[in-house]
Amino acid sequence: MGEEVRATLLTIAGWLGVEVAELSVMPDHVHMLALIPPTLAVAKVMGELKGKTAIRVFQKHAYLRKKPYYGNHFWGRGYCVDTVGVNEEMIRKYVQWQEKRERREESQPGLGLE
């Protein structure tokens, strides 16, 4: 499922002219550093990414629609966006660090932040 989400996000971003510099797909969320052209509204990009990814996942994995906890929604309602300038490298490292940390926590239950 994670690879499906990753591939779909990268494809849609490409269609939009958005460069994905970093992408970390976790079981319940995504961290992404994207370079969005100034001609595109961030809200429009997020709507396209989330909407088209949800459609694709539900088409390929129809059984998810039957699970009551999804309620036919793949993504949560909101998202966090920040603009990056001189701190791009710091954000890039944060995305990479998050993925490593979360994978480590998955492999060692009980050692995460509690």
JOBELKA-V854390 format. One record per residue. OMEGA is omega in whole degrees, 0 to 359 (999 if undefined). BURIAL is # if it has 9 or more other C-alpha atoms within 8 Angstrom, else .. D_CENTER is the distance of its C-alpha to the mean C-alpha in Angstrom with 1 decimal. Layout:
BEGIN
OMEGA,BURIAL,D_CENTER + OMEGA,BURIAL,D_CENTER
END
This chain:
BEGIN
180,.,12.3 + 179,.,9.6 + 176,.,11.2 + 179,.,11.3 + 180,#,7.7 + 183,#,7.5 + 181,.,10.7 + 178,#,10.1 + 180,#,7.3 + 179,#,9.9 + 182,.,12.7 + 178,#,12.0 + 178,#,11.3 + 178,#,14.6 + 183,.,16.4 + 185,.,15.7 + 180,.,16.9 + 178,#,13.8 + 177,#,13.7 + 182,#,10.6 + 178,#,12.4 + 179,#,10.1 + 178,#,6.9 + 180,#,6.8 + 180,#,5.7 + 182,#,8.0 + 184,.,10.1 + 178,.,9.3 + 181,.,6.0 + 169,.,3.1 + 181,#,5.2 + 171,#,5.8 + 185,#,9.5 + 177,#,10.5 + 185,.,14.1 + 178,#,14.8 + 182,.,18.5 + 179,.,20.7 + 181,.,21.7 + 175,.,18.4 + 180,.,17.6 + 180,.,14.2 + 178,.,14.4 + 179,.,15.2 + 180,#,12.3 + 178,.,9.8 + 179,.,12.1 + 181,#,12.2 + 183,#,8.6 + 183,#,8.3 + 183,.,11.9 + 176,#,12.3 + 179,#,9.6 + 179,#,11.3 + 182,.,14.6 + 181,#,14.1 + 180,#,13.1 + 176,#,16.0 + 183,.,18.3 + 183,.,17.8 + 185,.,17.8 + 181,#,20.2 + 179,.,21.2 + 180,#,18.2 + 182,#,19.9 + 181,.,22.8 + 186,.,21.3 + 183,.,22.4 + 175,.,19.6 + 180,#,17.0 + 183,.,19.4 + 175,.,18.0 + 179,.,14.8 + 182,.,11.5 + 170,.,9.4 + 184,.,11.2 + 187,.,13.2 + 174,.,12.0 + 178,.,9.6 + 179,.,10.7 + 174,.,11.6 + 176,.,14.3 + 184,.,16.3 + 175,.,17.1 + 181,.,20.6 + 182,.,22.6 + 183,.,20.0 + 181,.,17.5 + 178,.,18.7 + 179,.,18.3 + 179,#,14.7 + 180,#,14.1 + 178,.,16.1 + 179,.,14.3 + 179,#,10.9 + 180,#,13.1 + 180,.,15.2 + 181,#,12.6 + 180,#,11.7 + 181,.,15.5 + 183,.,16.4 + 176,#,14.3 + 178,.,15.6 + 180,.,19.0 + 178,#,19.0 + 183,.,18.1 + 180,.,21.1 + 181,.,23.3 + 177,.,23.3 + 180,.,25.1 + 181,.,24.3 + 177,.,21.3 + 180,.,21.6 + 999,.,23.7
END
